[in-house]
Amino acid sequence: MTEPRRPRRDRPAGPRNAGPPRRGREPSGPPAVDPARQAAYELLTAVRERDAYANLALPGILRRMRLRDRDAALATELGYGTLRAQGLLDTIIGHCTDRALDHVEHALLDALRLGAYQLLRTRIPPHAAVDTTVELVRADAGSRSAGFVNAILRRVGERDEAAWVAELARPAAEDPIGHAALAHAHPRWIAQAFADALGDTDELAAALAADDARPAVHLLARPGEITAEELALATGGTPAPYSPYGVHLEAGSGDVGEFDALTQGLAVVQDEGSQLVALALTRVPLDGPDARWLDLCAGPGGKSALLGGLAAMDDATVDAVELQEHRAELVRRAVDGLPVSVHVADGRAAPLSDAAVDRVLLDAPCTGLGALRRRPEARWRRRPEDVPGLARLQRELLAAALRHVRPGGVVAYVTCSPHLSETVGVVGGVARRAGAELLDARPHLPGVPDLGDGPTVQLWPHRHGTDAMFLALLRRPS
């Protein structure tokens, strides 16, 4: 996150609210707490206290509180939105109180973030945003704390988001990366990584804005089970623009897990970018046999299911390798009924048999910077020091993939990250050492525009509506 400018001294008159009021009259009755906001508040607590993943924690909260339809949609918007915007919200909240944020009780800070998000990034009336948050705090911590939160939120509400950014960020002309990072609620190091991958800062604001928006849900129509057109008709979605097996649902379409197509195993949730990179591997022409494929880092199994469905139609088989047993079990469930064998092993060794495979998909462990729009808390958990260790693992896995594939076979190296150290920085060195041919990946994503100069491909949310998936195709020398 960019360093804020020195605060100006033209604040509105009034107390600085160094802490909760010393005296407060308790309400005559119990506070009325809005259930959707209570659910969002519980989500923030789960993410903070248990390092929970929001997309895994929220469904259970909604079920327990029996929230559906509009209430569930509001809880999702408030919870996910607050988590995405946390850095921006903290900068603004910190400007509105004399307390350092690390001296504010964690539960109160969660409530302040939730209230500030409603004030700055929703169309909820300001009085409703403040009052409902205050009642939430009063029910949880009493009137003194509620008074503190009330005073800070009223100060936050004195400006809109654009005015706060203009006040606290360095001008875009002086610091385009820092300004965009604060305006679109990203840590500065991630904004810098995006700018490096884009090649300049011209698209940076658009990239970060798309990354900061609530994404549509993408479904995969499992090959051989249901067509994309049939799935779209069954779910009220629309066929994806690029993947022949993809369907898009509008954001806020409810609990997609309740669709019959998903409960019956005919479809799964999978970003269109993930579909495209797996499909590209199967489209590269091969000389010689094409009967055995390998998914080298298979968990949780979405791409294995796609490859398995295609393999079933092509009389091929797939070996899926996963290091962790609990993730391997997820793969087994995803590929049930398909010609896929699941192995618990380290992909860097993975001694499956003496015979080399014809195609290898390596969806390598990475920072996940390309899927931040789907993982709202992740941008604040990742650190730049995570990158070197992951890049080293990625190089080792890619070298192993090129050993597993037969001469003339092809490897797809995939990461859900645009960080150059995880993409071209990995591929170039490993390909040179192995003597592998780097193929032009662009022809194997037919119809997808704006793929750059090649030979590798970087997808982007703001260009393609997908996660920021990277793809390199390498052929082992004959």
Residue pairs with C-beta under 8 A, 6 or more apart in sequence:
1 87
1 91
1 181
1 182
1 186
1 187
1 188
2 169
2 170
2 175
2 177
2 178
2 179
2 181
2 182
2 188
3 170
3 178
4 91
4 95
4 168
4 169
4 182
5 167
5 168
5 169
5 170
7 95
8 167
12 155
12 158
14 155
15 151
16 97
16 98
17 96
17 97
17 98
17 148
17 151
17 152
17 155
18 97
18 98
18 99
19 99
19 148
20 144
20 145
20 147
20 148
21 144
21 147
21 148
22 144
23 144
24 142
24 143
24 144
24 146
24 147
25 143
26 142
26 143
27 138
27 143
30 139
31 135
31 136
31 138
31 139
32 135
33 132
33 135
33 136
33 139
34 132
34 135
34 136
35 65
35 67
35 71
35 75
36 67
36 71
36 72
36 74
36 75
36 78
37 74
37 75
37 78
37 114
37 132
37 133
37 136
38 65
38 136
39 58
39 61
39 62
39 65
39 67
39 71
39 75
39 79
40 74
40 75
40 78
40 79
40 82
40 114
41 110
41 111
41 114
41 136
41 140
42 61
43 52
43 54
43 57
43 58
43 61
43 75
43 79
43 83
44 79
44 82
44 83
44 110
44 113
44 114
45 107
45 110
46 52
46 57
46 61
47 53
47 54
47 57
47 83
47 377
48 106
48 110
49 106
50 57
51 381
53 375
53 377
54 79
54 80
54 83
54 375
54 376
54 377
55 374
55 375
58 75
58 76
58 79
58 80
59 255
59 257
61 75
62 68
62 72
62 75
62 76
62 255
67 75
68 254
68 255
69 254
72 254
72 255
73 252
73 254
76 252
77 122
77 214
77 252
78 114
78 117
78 118
78 122
79 376
80 214
80 376
81 117
81 121
81 122
81 214
81 376
82 89
82 113
82 114
82 117
83 376
83 377
83 380
84 185
84 212
84 373
84 376
84 379
85 113
85 117
85 120
85 121
85 185
85 212
86 113
86 185
86 377
86 380
87 182
87 185
87 186
87 187
87 379
87 380
88 161
88 165
88 182
88 183
88 185
89 112
89 113
89 116
89 117
89 120
89 185
90 101
90 109
90 113
91 168
91 182
92 116
92 120
92 156
92 164
92 168
93 101
93 109
93 112
93 113
93 116
93 152
93 156
94 100
94 101
95 164
95 167
95 168
96 152
96 155
96 156
97 104
97 152
101 109
104 112
105 141
105 145
107 137
107 140
107 141
108 137
108 141
108 145
108 148
108 149
111 133
111 136
111 137
111 140
111 149
112 133
112 149
112 152
112 153
112 156
114 133
114 136
115 129
115 130
115 133
115 134
115 149
115 153
115 156
116 153
116 156
118 124
118 128
118 129
118 132
118 133
119 126
119 129
119 130
119 153
119 156
119 157
120 156
120 160
120 161
120 164
121 161
122 129
126 157
129 153
129 157
130 150
130 153
130 154
130 157
133 149
133 153
134 146
134 149
134 150
134 153
135 146
137 145
137 146
137 149
138 145
138 146
159 167
165 179
165 182
165 183
168 182
169 175
169 178
169 179
169 182
169 183
170 178
170 179
171 179
172 179
172 180
176 201
176 204
177 188
177 191
177 192
177 195
177 201
177 204
178 188
178 191
180 186
180 191
180 201
180 204
180 205
180 208
181 187
181 188
181 190
181 191
181 208
183 205
183 208
184 191
184 205
184 208
184 209
184 211
184 212
185 212
185 379
186 194
186 208
186 211
186 212
186 372
186 379
187 379
187 380
187 382
189 384
190 369
190 372
190 379
190 382
191 204
191 208
193 369
193 418
193 419
193 420
194 204
194 207
194 208
194 211
194 369
194 418
195 201
195 204
196 419
196 420
197 418
197 419
197 420
197 423
197 458
198 204
198 207
203 462
206 462
207 460
207 461
207 462
209 462
210 373
210 460
210 461
210 462
211 372
211 373
211 461
211 462
211 468
212 373
213 373
213 461
214 251
214 252
214 373
215 251
215 373
215 374
215 461
216 248
216 249
216 250
216 251
216 465
217 248
217 249
217 250
217 251
217 253
217 256
217 269
218 240
218 246
218 247
218 248
218 249
218 269
218 270
218 271
218 272
218 275
218 466
219 231
219 235
219 237
219 246
219 247
219 248
219 249
219 256
219 261
219 262
219 267
219 268
219 269
219 270
220 243
220 245
220 246
220 247
220 267
220 268
220 269
220 270
220 275
220 302
220 305
220 306
221 227
221 228
221 230
221 231
221 245
221 246
221 247
221 261
221 266
221 267
222 245
222 265
222 266
222 267
222 268
222 305
222 306
222 309
223 245
223 306
223 309
223 310
223 312
223 313
224 309
224 312
224 313
225 265
225 266
225 267
225 309
226 234
226 261
226 266
226 267
228 239
228 240
228 243
228 244
228 245
228 246
228 247
229 239
231 237
231 247
231 261
231 266
231 267
232 238
232 239
232 247
234 259
234 260
234 261
235 247
235 249
235 253
235 256
235 259
235 261
235 267
236 249
236 253
237 247
237 248
237 249
237 250
237 253
238 247
238 248
239 246
239 247
239 248
240 246
240 247
240 248
240 272
240 275
241 272
241 447
241 465
242 272
242 276
242 445
242 447
242 448
242 464
243 272
243 275
243 276
243 279
244 279
245 275
245 279
245 306
246 270
246 272
246 275
247 267
248 272
248 465
249 256
256 262
256 269
257 263
259 267
261 267
262 268
262 269
265 336
268 302
268 305
268 334
269 302
270 302
270 303
270 306
271 371
271 374
271 466
271 467
271 469
272 464
272 465
272 466
273 370
273 416
273 459
273 464
273 466
273 467
273 468
273 469
274 302
274 303
274 363
274 416
274 467
274 469
275 306
276 445
276 448
276 459
276 466
276 469
276 471
277 363
277 412
277 414
277 459
277 469
277 471
278 303
278 306
278 307
278 361
278 412
278 414
279 306
279 310
279 444
279 445
280 412
280 441
280 444
280 445
280 457
280 471
280 473
281 293
281 307
281 359
281 360
281 361
281 410
281 412
281 444
281 473
282 293
282 307
282 310
282 359
283 444
284 359
284 410
284 439
284 444
284 473
284 475
286 358
286 359
286 408
286 409
286 410
287 408
288 358
288 406
288 408
289 358
289 406
290 314
290 316
290 358
290 359
291 315
291 316
291 317
291 358
292 316
292 317
292 318
292 319
292 355
292 357
292 358
292 359
293 307
293 311
293 316
293 317
293 318
293 319
293 357
293 358
293 359
293 360
293 361
294 318
294 319
294 320
294 321
294 352
294 357
294 359
294 360
294 361
294 401
294 404
294 405
295 303
295 304
295 307
295 318
295 319
295 320
295 321
295 360
295 361
295 363
296 321
296 347
296 350
296 360
296 361
296 362
296 363
296 397
296 400
296 401
296 404
297 321
297 322
297 323
297 347
297 362
297 363
297 364
297 365
297 397
298 304
298 320
298 321
298 322
298 327
298 328
298 331
298 342
299 322
299 323
299 324
299 327
299 328
299 330
299 331
300 327
300 330
300 331
300 334
301 320
301 330
301 331
301 332
301 333
301 334
301 335
302 334
303 361
303 363
304 318
304 320
304 331
304 334
304 335
304 340
304 342
305 334
305 335
305 338
305 340
307 318
307 340
307 361
308 318
308 335
308 338
308 339
308 340
309 338
310 316
311 317
311 318
311 338
311 339
311 340
312 338
312 339
316 339
316 358
317 339
317 340
317 341
318 335
318 338
318 339
318 340
318 341
319 340
319 341
319 343
319 352
319 357
320 331
320 335
320 340
320 341
320 342
320 343
321 343
321 345
321 347
321 350
321 352
322 328
322 331
322 342
322 343
322 344
322 345
323 344
323 345
323 346
323 347
324 344
325 344
328 342
328 343
328 344
331 340
331 342
332 342
335 342
343 350
343 352
345 351
345 352
347 362
347 397
347 400
347 401
348 396
348 397
348 400
349 400
350 400
350 404
352 404
356 404
356 405
356 406
356 407
356 409
357 404
357 405
357 406
357 409
358 405
358 406
358 409
358 410
359 405
359 409
359 410
359 411
359 412
360 401
360 404
360 405
360 409
360 410
360 411
360 412
361 411
361 412
361 414
362 397
362 398
362 401
362 411
362 412
362 413
362 414
363 414
363 415
363 416
364 393
364 394
364 397
364 398
364 413
364 414
364 415
364 422
364 426
365 390
365 393
365 394
365 397
366 390
366 394
366 415
366 416
366 417
366 419
366 422
367 382
367 386
367 387
367 390
367 417
367 419
367 422
368 375
368 378
368 382
368 416
368 417
369 379
369 382
369 416
369 417
369 418
369 419
369 468
370 415
370 416
370 417
370 418
370 459
370 467
370 468
370 469
370 470
371 378
371 416
371 467
371 468
372 378
372 379
373 461
373 467
374 467
387 419
387 421
387 422
388 421
390 422
391 421
391 422
391 425
391 426
394 415
394 422
394 426
395 426
395 429
395 430
398 411
398 413
398 426
398 427
398 430
398 474
399 430
399 433
399 434
401 411
401 413
402 411
402 430
402 434
402 436
402 474
402 476
405 411
405 476
406 476
407 476
407 477
407 478
408 475
408 476
408 478
409 475
409 476
410 439
410 473
410 474
410 475
410 476
411 436
411 473
411 474
411 475
411 476
412 471
412 472
412 473
413 426
413 427
413 470
413 471
413 472
413 473
413 474
414 469
414 470
414 471
415 422
415 423
415 426
415 469
415 470
416 467
416 468
416 469
416 470
417 423
417 468
417 470
418 458
418 460
418 468
418 470
422 470
423 456
423 458
423 470
423 472
424 456
424 472
427 438
427 456
427 472
427 474
430 436
431 437
431 438
431 474
434 474
434 476
435 477
436 474
436 475
436 476
436 477
437 474
437 475
437 477
438 455
438 456
438 472
438 473
438 474
439 455
439 473
439 474
439 475
440 454
440 455
440 473
441 451
441 454
441 455
441 456
441 457
441 471
441 472
441 473
442 451
442 452
442 454
442 455
442 457
444 473
445 451
445 457
445 471
448 459
448 464
449 463
449 464
450 463
450 464
451 457
452 458
455 472
455 473
456 470
456 471
456 472
457 470
457 471
457 472
458 468
458 469
458 470
458 471
459 466
459 467
459 468
459 469
459 470
459 471
460 466
460 468
461 467
461 468
